Amino acid sequence: MTSTGHDGAVLLDAPTLHAIAAGQLDVVFRCWLRPTVRAGGTLRTPIGLLDIVSVDVVDPASITHADAHRAGWPDAAAVRSFLDAAGCGAGAADARGDERKRRCHRIVVRLGGADPRVALQQDAALDAGALDAVLARLARWDGGAEGPWTAATLTLIDRRPAVRAADLAAELGRERAPFKADVRKLKGLGLTISLEVGYRLSPRGRAVLDAIVERRATDRAAPAGDGDGDGEPGPRSTA
């Protein structure tokens, strides 16, 4: 199994995820200072939700060939070589002390089902209530310290799909990390789809952006009125 592990995330490459989906592996080994997932939790991945069945600290010397095969490795020696390189192999004590020592974690996973965001992304038939709820959420986000950003971000992704996040962020005059965090918020509402590089709008995102554009056009076309709320011009002064 070729993958990258570091403190703070379980990173699984596409072949590993496809092998999990095919039922060919269900164990992952990682070197962590502390677990970044917990038993009973879930992970969202491109293949759907992964259930975290168990998370255990293990001695690399105790890893069996059966464990290695369940993790997609040819044998236990290959796993131990990977762990040595990651800094938690046998005798890889950290000079700063045991409390800072990376430990080998054995994580058992199973496919938990479809990511609910996938179905949400395809649902473009929003009724008035659902649309108002989405727009209200976007308005709350626009009221934050960053200022309004949701419509501009959706518009940019629509105009420049499959473009690197760093390039999109630069076009908006933003840093890459907070920009990506905001796009994840939009993805959580089913409005964007992550690609190998960059993003694109989902059908739901397209419907929401269309509604934003339409409402702005309606607001611009509305008469200013005389301030009494009836939309009619006030009386002409006779002075």
C-alpha positions in Angstrom: 0.0 0.0 0.0 1.5 3.3 -1.0 0.2 6.1 1.1 1.4 9.0 3.3 0.8 9.2 7.0 1.5 12.1 9.4 0.2 13.5 12.6 -3.2 15.1 12.1 -4.6 13.0 9.2 -5.0 9.6 7.7 -4.1 10.1 4.1 -5.1 7.3 1.8 -4.2 7.3 -1.9 -6.6 6.4 -4.6 -5.4 2.7 -5.1 -5.7 2.1 -1.4 -9.2 3.6 -1.3 -10.3 1.5 -4.3 -8.9 -1.6 -2.6 -10.9 -0.9 0.5 -14.0 -0.4 -1.6 -13.3 -3.8 -3.3 -12.9 -5.5 0.1 -9.3 -6.3 -0.6 -7.9 -4.5 2.5 -9.3 -3.3 5.8 -6.2 -2.4 7.9 -4.0 0.7 7.9 -0.8 1.2 9.8 0.3 4.7 10.8 3.0 6.5 12.9 1.4 9.1 15.2 2.3 11.0 18.3 -1.4 10.5 19.2 -4.4 9.1 17.3 -6.1 11.4 14.8 -9.1 9.1 14.5 -11.1 7.2 17.1 -12.9 3.9 17.1 -16.5 4.4 16.2 -15.8 7.5 14.1 -16.1 8.0 10.4 -13.9 9.5 7.6 -15.2 11.1 4.4 -13.3 9.9 1.4 -13.8 10.0 -2.4 -15.2 6.5 -2.2 -17.7 7.3 0.5 -17.7 7.1 4.3 -15.2 4.9 6.1 -16.1 3.5 9.5 -13.2 3.4 12.0 -13.7 0.0 13.6 -10.7 0.0 16.0 -7.5 2.0 16.7 -4.8 0.3 18.7 -1.1 1.0 19.5 0.9 -2.0 18.5 4.5 -3.1 18.6 5.9 -3.3 15.0 7.6 -6.5 15.9 4.1 -8.1 16.6 2.8 -7.4 13.1 2.1 -10.6 11.3 2.1 -11.5 7.6 -1.7 -11.8 7.8 -1.9 -8.2 9.1 0.4 -7.0 6.4 -1.7 -8.7 3.7 -4.9 -7.1 5.2 -3.1 -3.7 4.8 -2.0 -4.3 1.3 1.6 -5.0 2.0 3.4 -8.1 0.6 4.7 -9.2 4.1 5.4 -8.0 7.6 8.9 -6.9 6.8 7.6 -4.4 4.3 5.3 -2.9 6.9 8.1 -2.6 9.4 10.3 -0.9 6.8 7.6 1.6 6.1 7.2 2.2 9.9 10.9 2.6 10.3 11.0 5.3 7.6 8.0 7.0 9.2 9.8 7.1 12.6 8.1 4.6 14.7 9.8 1.3 14.0 11.5 -0.8 16.6 13.9 1.2 18.7 12.9 4.5 17.1 12.7 6.3 20.5 12.6 10.1 20.2 15.4 11.9 21.9 12.9 14.3 23.4 11.3 11.5 25.5 8.6 8.9 25.4 5.8 11.6 25.5 7.0 12.8 22.1 7.7 9.4 20.6 5.7 8.3 17.5 3.9 5.1 18.0 2.6 2.5 15.6 -1.1 2.5 15.3 -3.1 -0.3 13.7 -6.4 1.0 12.3 -9.2 -1.3 11.1 -11.6 0.3 8.7 -14.6 -0.7 6.6 -16.7 0.9 4.0 -19.6 2.6 5.7 -21.7 3.7 2.8 -22.2 6.7 0.5 -21.1 10.2 1.5 -24.5 12.0 2.0 -22.9 15.1 0.4 -22.8 13.2 -3.0 -26.6 12.8 -3.1 -27.0 16.4 -1.9 -24.7 17.7 -4.7 -27.0 16.2 -7.3 -30.2 17.6 -5.7 -30.8 20.8 -7.7 -34.6 20.8 -7.1 -34.6 23.0 -4.1 -38.1 24.2 -3.0 -38.4 27.7 -1.6 -37.8 26.7 2.0 -34.6 24.7 1.1 -33.3 27.5 -1.0 -34.0 30.1 1.7 -32.2 28.0 4.2 -29.1 27.7 2.0 -29.1 31.4 1.2 -29.5 32.2 4.9 -26.4 30.1 5.7 -24.4 31.8 3.1 -25.5 35.2 4.4 -24.3 34.2 7.9 -20.9 33.3 6.5 -20.7 36.5 4.5 -21.3 38.4 7.8 -18.0 37.1 9.2 -14.7 38.9 9.6 -13.6 38.0 6.1 -16.6 39.9 4.6 -18.8 38.6 1.8 -17.1 35.8 0.0 -19.7 33.1 -0.9 -21.1 34.4 -4.1 -17.7 35.5 -5.4 -16.3 32.0 -4.7 -19.1 30.2 -6.3 -18.9 32.4 -9.4 -15.1 32.0 -9.6 -15.4 28.2 -9.4 -18.1 28.2 -12.0 -16.0 30.3 -14.3 -12.7 28.5 -13.7 -13.4 24.8 -12.9 -10.4 22.4 -12.4 -8.1 25.3 -11.5 -5.6 25.0 -8.6 -6.9 26.3 -5.3 -3.8 28.5 -5.0 -4.6 30.2 -8.3 -8.3 30.7 -7.4 -7.3 32.2 -4.0 -4.8 34.5 -5.6 -7.5 35.8 -8.0 -9.7 36.7 -5.0 -6.7 38.2 -3.1 -6.8 35.5 -0.5 -4.5 33.1 1.1 -4.7 29.5 -0.1 -5.5 27.8 3.3 -8.4 29.9 4.4 -9.8 29.9 0.9 -9.7 26.0 0.9 -11.4 26.0 4.3 -14.2 28.1 2.9 -14.6 25.9 -0.1 -15.0 23.0 2.2 -17.9 24.8 3.9 -19.6 25.2 0.5 -18.9 21.5 -0.2 -20.6 20.6 3.1 -23.7 22.3 1.7 -23.4 20.2 -1.5 -22.6 23.2 -3.6 -19.1 22.2 -4.9 -17.4 19.1 -6.0 -13.6 18.5 -5.4 -11.7 17.4 -8.4 -8.2 15.9 -8.7 -7.2 19.6 -9.3 -9.5 22.3 -8.2 -13.3 22.2 -8.0 -16.5 22.6 -10.0 -20.0 23.5 -9.1 -22.4 20.7 -8.4 -25.9 20.8 -9.9 -27.1 22.1 -6.5 -24.4 24.7 -6.5 -25.5 25.8 -10.0 -29.1 26.2 -8.9 -28.0 28.2 -5.8 -25.8 30.5 -7.8 -28.5 31.0 -10.4 -30.9 32.0 -7.6 -28.3 34.4 -6.2 -27.9 36.1 -9.6 -31.6 36.2 -10.2 -32.3 37.8 -6.8 -29.6 40.4 -7.3 -31.0 41.3 -10.7 -34.5 41.6 -9.1 -33.2 43.8 -6.4 -31.4 46.1 -8.9 -34.6 46.4 -11.0 -36.9 47.2 -8.1 -38.0 50.9 -7.9 -36.4 52.9 -5.1 -39.8 54.3 -3.9 -40.2 57.1 -1.4 -39.2 55.2 1.7 -42.8 54.4 2.8 -42.6 50.8 1.6 -45.2 50.9 -1.1 -42.8 51.2 -4.0 -44.5 54.3 -5.3 -42.7 57.6 -5.9 -43.6 60.3 -3.3 -45.5 63.5 -4.1 -43.8 66.2 -6.0 -42.8 69.2 -4.0 -44.9 72.4 -4.6 -42.4 74.6 -2.9 
